[in-house]
Amino acid sequence: MDKTKLVELALEARHFSYCPYSGFAVGAALLCEDGTVYTGCNIENAAFTPTSCAERTAFFKAVSEGKRSFLAIAVVGGPSEREPEDFCAPCGVCRQVMMEFCDPKAFRVILGKKDLEYREYTLEEILPLGFAGEEVNRK
C-alpha cells in the first residue's frame, strides 16, 4: 500500500477521536501483512489511566480479529480543532505494544501530517532497547 494512502486513512480515523480532556486528537492506520488495514483513534477517559491511544486501538482491533503479522503503521496527531501541522510520534506504551507483535528491524512507523508529508522510521529506531516475549519467558 502507498504510504500516503496509509497517512490519509490515519487522518480519517483521527476524526473519530474522543479527546474532551486533552483536546489532542490522534489517528492511526495499521497495515497487516495480508493488506488489511485497521484504523484507530485515541479514546480518553476522565480517570486518564484507562485512556487508549490510537495506535493501541488499531493493534487491539486487529489482534482481536486474529491478525498477527504487521508491516507498518501511520500515525497523525495534533490539536483537535485543526488538521495536524506537526509530526506526532507514538508514546512509549504504544511502542512496546508494537514490539510485542512486530519485527523491530522490519516494521515501519510512518509519522504523517495534514499535507500528507511523512517521515518513516523502523520500530527499532524509535524503540532502540525494546524487549519482546522471549526476554520475559526465560525458564
Salt bridges, closest charged atoms under 4 A:
GLU8 OE1 - LYS5 NZ 3.86
ASP34 OD2 - LYS67 NZ 2.49
GLU81 OE2 - ARG82 NH1 3.11
GLU83 OE2 - HIS15 NE2 3.57
GLU85 OE2 - ARG82 NE 3.60
GLU85 OE2 - LYS114 NZ 3.95
GLU117 OE1 - LYS113 NZ 3.49
GLU120 OE1 - LYS3 NZ 2.78
GLU120 OE2 - ARG108 NE 2.77
GLU124 OE2 - LYS105 NZ 2.89
